[in-house]
Structure formats: structure tokens, C-alpha cells
Amino acid sequence: MQELIEMWTQMGYFLEADDRLYLGPRSIIEFEFYLRSNYPDTIKECQLCKQLVLWDVKCSDCNRKIHRECIRKYLRTRSNCPTCNKKWSTRLSQ
């Protein structure tokens, strides 16, 4: 069983951290429709690229999740949140 888990982890189906397994990027992509349909409160789409976003940055005013790279590109020509239109103030470290 451990070999199978290691193989799926190497293939991107799982992420391992602190002796715990999490869904990896490949699982999320392959189960995107299911996740969007069954977990609409958890699974959101990036306001800019419309792709799945599970973590990254949130607007400090409206709490909308946006991919870090998407908002970086967006903020090169604008200064407001693409959702609530208030001035973007969330830090984009990393």
C-alpha cells in the first residue's frame, strides 16, 4: 500500500506534508467538475482566469480568492480589486 501511495504522490495525485496526505494538483484537476458541483462553498474560481483556486491571495475587502500570478499581472495596469473595485491592499509576498 505504501508503494502505491508513494507512486501516486510522485504522479501528483497527493501531496504529503507533516505525515499527512492531501489532494494533489492532478487530483484536483481531474476531479474539478465533481469538486465544483459538490463543494461550491469551498471550491472557487479565480476572478481573473476563471480557473479553480483553492488557496492563494484574498482581497482584504471582499475576501475573494485570486491566483497570486493573476493578480500580479492585473495590478501592473490597475490598482483596484477586480471583484469589489476597492483599492487593492493585500500584500503579494512570495
Phi and psi restraints in degrees (value plus and minus 20) as a CYANA .aco file:
   2 GLN   PHI     -81.7   -41.7
   2 GLN   PSI     -57.2   -17.2
   3 GLU   PHI     -83.5   -43.5
   3 GLU   PSI     -60.9   -20.9
   4 LEU   PHI     -84.3   -44.3
   4 LEU   PSI     -64.0   -24.0
   5 ILE   PHI     -82.2   -42.2
   5 ILE   PSI     -62.9   -22.9
   6 GLU   PHI     -83.2   -43.2
   6 GLU   PSI     -61.0   -21.0
   7 MET   PHI     -83.9   -43.9
   7 MET   PSI     -65.7   -25.7
   8 TRP   PHI     -85.8   -45.8
   8 TRP   PSI     -52.4   -12.4
   9 THR   PHI     -87.4   -47.4
   9 THR   PSI     -64.2   -24.2
  10 GLN   PHI     -83.5   -43.5
  10 GLN   PSI     -51.1   -11.1
  11 MET   PHI    -102.0   -62.0
  11 MET   PSI     -27.6    12.4
  12 GLY   PHI      75.1   115.1
  12 GLY   PSI     -14.9    25.1
  13 TYR   PHI     -94.7   -54.7
  13 TYR   PSI     -48.5    -8.5
  14 PHE   PHI    -151.5  -111.5
  14 PHE   PSI     134.7   174.7
  15 LEU   PHI    -137.1   -97.1
  15 LEU   PSI     118.7   158.7
  16 GLU   PHI    -134.4   -94.4
  16 GLU   PSI     107.3   147.3
  17 ALA   PHI    -170.0  -130.0
  17 ALA   PSI     111.5   151.5
  18 ASP   PHI      33.7    73.7
  18 ASP   PSI      24.0    64.0
  19 ASP   PHI      40.8    80.8
  19 ASP   PSI       5.6    45.6
  20 ARG   PHI    -145.5  -105.5
  20 ARG   PSI     131.9   171.9
  21 LEU   PHI    -127.7   -87.7
  21 LEU   PSI     119.0   159.0
  22 TYR   PHI    -148.4  -108.4
  22 TYR   PSI     138.7   178.7
  23 LEU   PHI     -81.3   -41.3
  23 LEU   PSI     113.4   153.4
  24 GLY   PHI    -111.9   -71.9
  24 GLY   PSI     156.2   196.2
  25 PRO   PHI     -79.7   -39.7
  25 PRO   PSI     -56.5   -16.5
  26 ARG   PHI     -87.1   -47.1
  26 ARG   PSI     -61.1   -21.1
  27 SER   PHI     -82.0   -42.0
  27 SER   PSI     -64.7   -24.7
  28 ILE   PHI     -82.9   -42.9
  28 ILE   PSI     -63.3   -23.3
  29 ILE   PHI     -84.5   -44.5
  29 ILE   PSI     -65.3   -25.3
  30 GLU   PHI     -90.8   -50.8
  30 GLU   PSI     -46.6    -6.6
  31 PHE   PHI    -125.6   -85.6
  31 PHE   PSI       0.0    40.0
  32 GLU   PHI     -74.7   -34.7
  32 GLU   PSI     -69.6   -29.6
  33 PHE   PHI     -80.7   -40.7
  33 PHE   PSI     -66.0   -26.0
  34 TYR   PHI     -81.0   -41.0
  34 TYR   PSI     -66.3   -26.3
  35 LEU   PHI     -84.0   -44.0
  35 LEU   PSI     -63.2   -23.2
  36 ARG   PHI     -83.9   -43.9
  36 ARG   PSI     -59.3   -19.3
  37 SER   PHI     -92.4   -52.4
  37 SER   PSI     -58.9   -18.9
  38 ASN   PHI    -119.1   -79.1
  38 ASN   PSI     -35.5     4.5
  39 TYR   PHI    -153.4  -113.4
  39 TYR   PSI      33.9    73.9
  40 PRO   PHI     -83.5   -43.5
  40 PRO   PSI     -43.9    -3.9
  41 ASP   PHI     -97.9   -57.9
  41 ASP   PSI     -41.0    -1.0
  42 THR   PHI    -121.3   -81.3
  42 THR   PSI     -61.9   -21.9
  43 ILE   PHI    -111.9   -71.9
  43 ILE   PSI      96.0   136.0
  44 LYS   PHI    -141.2  -101.2
  44 LYS   PSI     146.4   186.4
  45 GLU   PHI    -131.1   -91.1
  45 GLU   PSI     129.7   169.7
  46 CYS   PHI     -83.9   -43.9
  46 CYS   PSI     111.7   151.7
  47 GLN   PHI     -81.2   -41.2
  47 GLN   PSI     -45.9    -5.9
  48 LEU   PHI    -113.1   -73.1
  48 LEU   PSI     -69.1   -29.1
  49 CYS   PHI    -120.6   -80.6
  49 CYS   PSI     -30.5     9.5
  50 LYS   PHI      47.9    87.9
  50 LYS   PSI      -5.5    34.5
  51 GLN   PHI    -112.8   -72.8
  51 GLN   PSI     142.9   182.9
  52 LEU   PHI     -76.0   -36.0
  52 LEU   PSI     118.3   158.3
  53 VAL   PHI    -157.4  -117.4
  53 VAL   PSI     102.1   142.1
  54 LEU   PHI    -125.3   -85.3
  54 LEU   PSI     -55.2   -15.2
  55 TRP   PHI    -166.8  -126.8
  55 TRP   PSI     138.4   178.4
  56 ASP   PHI     134.7   174.7
  56 ASP   PSI    -150.3  -110.3
  57 VAL   PHI    -126.6   -86.6
  57 VAL   PSI     132.8   172.8
  58 LYS   PHI    -141.5  -101.5
  58 LYS   PSI     124.8   164.8
  59 CYS   PHI     -85.6   -45.6
  59 CYS   PSI     115.1   155.1
  60 SER   PHI     -91.4   -51.4
  60 SER   PSI     -36.5     3.5
  61 ASP   PHI    -114.9   -74.9
  61 ASP   PSI     -66.5   -26.5
  62 CYS   PHI    -127.4   -87.4
  62 CYS   PSI     -27.0    13.0
  63 ASN   PHI      43.1    83.1
  63 ASN   PSI      -0.1    39.9
  64 ARG   PHI     -96.1   -56.1
  64 ARG   PSI     110.5   150.5
  65 LYS   PHI     -99.0   -59.0
  65 LYS   PSI     117.8   157.8
  66 ILE   PHI    -161.4  -121.4
  66 ILE   PSI     120.0   160.0
  67 HIS   PHI     -78.5   -38.5
  67 HIS   PSI     118.6   158.6
  68 ARG   PHI     -77.1   -37.1
  68 ARG   PSI     -66.1   -26.1
  69 GLU   PHI     -88.1   -48.1
  69 GLU   PSI     -55.9   -15.9
  70 CYS   PHI     -83.1   -43.1
  70 CYS   PSI     -66.1   -26.1
  71 ILE   PHI     -90.7   -50.7
  71 ILE   PSI     -51.5   -11.5
  72 ARG   PHI     -81.2   -41.2
  72 ARG   PSI     -67.0   -27.0
  73 LYS   PHI     -82.7   -42.7
  73 LYS   PSI     -64.3   -24.3
  74 TYR   PHI     -80.1   -40.1
  74 TYR   PSI     -63.9   -23.9
  75 LEU   PHI     -94.3   -54.3
  75 LEU   PSI     -25.8    14.2
  76 ARG   PHI     -86.6   -46.6
  76 ARG   PSI     -48.9    -8.9
  77 THR   PHI    -138.7   -98.7
  77 THR   PSI     -26.0    14.0
  78 ARG   PHI    -159.5  -119.5
  78 ARG   PSI     149.5   189.5
  79 SER   PHI    -149.2  -109.2
  79 SER   PSI     -17.4    22.6
  80 ASN   PHI    -128.8   -88.8
  80 ASN   PSI     136.0   176.0
  81 CYS   PHI     -84.0   -44.0
  81 CYS   PSI     116.1   156.1
  82 PRO   PHI     -89.8   -49.8
  82 PRO   PSI     -33.4     6.6
  83 THR   PHI    -117.7   -77.7
  83 THR   PSI     -76.2   -36.2
  84 CYS   PHI    -118.7   -78.7
  84 CYS   PSI     -30.2     9.8
  85 ASN   PHI      47.4    87.4
  85 ASN   PSI      -6.2    33.8
  86 LYS   PHI    -106.4   -66.4
  86 LYS   PSI     139.9   179.9
  87 LYS   PHI     -78.2   -38.2
  87 LYS   PSI     109.7   149.7
  88 TRP   PHI     -90.6   -50.6
  88 TRP   PSI     104.6   144.6
  89 SER   PHI    -147.5  -107.5
  89 SER   PSI     -21.6    18.4
  90 THR   PHI     -93.4   -53.4
  90 THR   PSI     113.3   153.3
  91 ARG   PHI     -89.3   -49.3
  91 ARG   PSI     120.7   160.7
  92 LEU   PHI    -132.2   -92.2
  92 LEU   PSI      26.2    66.2
  93 SER   PHI     -84.6   -44.6
  93 SER   PSI     146.3   186.3
